[in-house]
Amino acid sequence: MRVPLNWSSPWLSTRWLPLIGPLLLFGLWELVISAQWVKPVLLPPPGDTLAHLWEVTHTGAIREDFMATLTRTLSAFGIAVAIGVPLGVMLGSSVLAYRSVEFLIDFFRSTPSSALIPLFLLIFGITDVNKIAIAAFAAVLLVLFNSAYGVMNAKKTRVMAAQIMGVSRWHVFKDVMLMESLPQTFVGLRTGVSMALVIVIVAEMFIGSETGLGHRIIDAQQVFNVKDMYTSILITGALGYLLNLAFLLIEQRIVHWSGKA
């Protein structure tokens, strides 16, 4: 006789669903090693990699590189927010103003930021400022674009209702349009912080750097220290996931009405 699944069981609760992805990843990883599809010298077993990850985190061997990457990412993202949100809101409040610069925004947003690294090298040289500047440039376009579209696509019915009730244009903009734009703005913030991290890692790999997870990855690859290379990649992915999760939690607290009528 079949026993029906108890979906109310804590083991089947939705809180455990995020664990399925990592378990599948490490299961596939172990299968690849066991089937000898890839030589262990090129892809160490997941157990060995996780043991090395624990070692470098427990001893603090990776702390300096982790903090360097995190600092550069947050600095670039902070610059992007300070520029992108106000400018996006201003452009979004006037469709004509946005259309006049739409080509420039879409052109640079569609251009791979990594292709502009040589230009930023000429301007800023091989410095931390260069890494932060190129990452901020990549992130600001995403933040600006989403902020502008959030304002432009604010629900017209609520805007019209406020105008009919005689609410001033400033209060319509501040209390209706801005609040309606927040969900789209947070999409830009989450995308922007992820883009900032990606560009910082690329810059650390290919622009002279003595610290950072990107530097650690490329350095481990050059000396064929594959365990440290995969460990650094896993930590980079975990950092990106945690940054995105942090903004999701902030969005849920601030934009708690999103999706409601």
Sequence and secondary structure as in RCSB ss.txt:
>XXXX:A:sequence
MRVPLNWSSPWLSTRWLPLIGPLLLFGLWELVISAQWVKPVLLPPPGDTLAHLWEVTHTGAIREDFMATLTRTLS
AFGIAVAIGVPLGVMLGSSVLAYRSVEFLIDFFRSTPSSALIPLFLLIFGITDVNKIAIAAFAAVLLVLFNSAYG
VMNAKKTRVMAAQIMGVSRWHVFKDVMLMESLPQTFVGLRTGVSMALVIVIVAEMFIGSETGLGHRIIDAQQVFN
VKDMYTSILITGALGYLLNLAFLLIEQRIVHWSGKA
>XXXX:A:secstr
      TTSGGGSGGGGGGHHHHHHHHHHHHHHHTTSS TTTS  HHHHHHHHHHHHHHTTTHHHHHHHHHHHHH
HHHHHHHHHHHHHHHHHT HHHHHHHHHHHHHHHHS GGGGHHHHHHHH SSHHHHHHHHHHHHHHHHHHHHHHH
HHTS HHHHHHHHHTT  HHHIIIIIIHHHHHHHHHHHHHHHHHHHHHHHHHHHHHS  SSSHHHHHHHHHHTT 
HHHHHHHHHHHHHHHHHHHHHHHHHHHHHSTTTT  
